[in-house]
Amino acid sequence: MRVTVEIPDNLIDDLLKVTGERTKTRAICLAIKDYIFQKRKEKLLSLSGKIHFDLDWKEMEEIELKATRKRLGSEETVEKTIRRSRALAALKKMQKKSMKSKLNRLTDSQIRSEIRAVRKARRQ
């Protein structure tokens, strides 16, 4: 969406420096996303102590396993599902880590060259 707004130059300059972005659009989008994230986090934190769960994590895990066994059938299938679930959780964790270290901003060609370098190093 195209929007015309008046933002003081010094704010934009500071935003570009803080975010490390090259374009005003990307810097503003990042700032808006961060603001929304902070507000949502504040809203969740305000619920602290207001919501109570009677189940502990072991009970919840057992309920989930029973439901999964019932739905999927064999133990082998359940194990595969659990492994896949854990792999997805690990992947999400790695994605967050790469975003934090700003590795998520690599271009496709940079990613391909990194992959080639790692494969080459493994062969040696």
N, C-alpha and C positions, 0 to 999 in steps of 0.2 A: 504494500500500500504506500502510495506516495503522499507525504505530508509536508507541509511547509510550516516551520516553527522558527521562532527567533530565540537562539540560545547564545548567551555571551561567549565571545571568542575565548576568553580565559578558561571558561569551564570546559569547552571542547578541547582546548590544548591540554589541560590537565587530564581529561578523560583519555585522550590519545596516549599520553605518557604512561598513565596508570595501567591501562589495558594492554598496551603494547601493540594495539591494532594500527594498521596503516590508513584505513579509511574511516571517515566519520560515521558512516552508516553502520559498519560492523561494531565500532566502539559503542555507539548508542544502543544497538541491539543487545550487546553484551551487558551494558549497564542496566537496561530494562529487564533482561532475564535475571540478572543478579538481584535486582530490587524485588521482583516477583518471588524469587526463591526465598529471600530474607523474610518477606511478609508471610509466606506460607509457613516457614519455619517458626516464626513468632506465633502464628495461629495454633500450630501444633503444640508448641511449648506452653501456651496458655491453657491447654487441656490437661497439663500435668496434674495428677492427683484427682482429676474429675472422672476418669474412666478406670474402672477396676476389672481385672480379669481373674476369674476363679481358677482357671487351669494353669498349671505350671508347664514349662516347655516340654518336659518328658511326656506328660499326658497328651499334649497337643501333637507331639511327634507320633505317639502310639496311635492316636485317632487317625492321623494322616496316613500312617502305614496300613492300618486296617482298611481304610477306604480305598487306598491304592491297590491293595491285594484283591479286594472284592471286585474292583473295576478291571484290573489287568489279568488276574488269574495267577500264573505261575510265579514262584519266588525269583526265578531268573529274570523275568520281565520286570518285576518290582525292583530288583537290584539295578538293572539297566536304567530304569526311570530315575532312581535315586542318584546314580552316578551322573546322569545327564543333568539333573537339577543342580547338583553340586558344581558341575562344570560350568553351567550357565551363571551361577553365582560367582564363581571365580573369574569368569569372563567380564562380568559387570564390574567387579572389583578392579580388574586390570584396566578397563576402560576409564573408570574414574581416576585411577592413578595416572594414566596417560594424559587425560584432560588437565589434571592438576599440574603436570610437568610440561604442558602445552605441546606434547607430541602428537596430539590429535590434529594439529594444523599442518602436518606434512602433506605435500602434494602426492598424487598418485605415482608420479615418476620417482619422487624421493623414496616412497615406500617400496616400490619395485627395486630400486637400487640397493636399499637396505636389505631386502630379502635376498637379492643376488649375493651381496657381500657375506651374509650369514651362511648361505648355502656353500659358497666357495670356501669359507673358513672351515666348515664341517668336513668337506671333502679332503682337506689337507691333513 
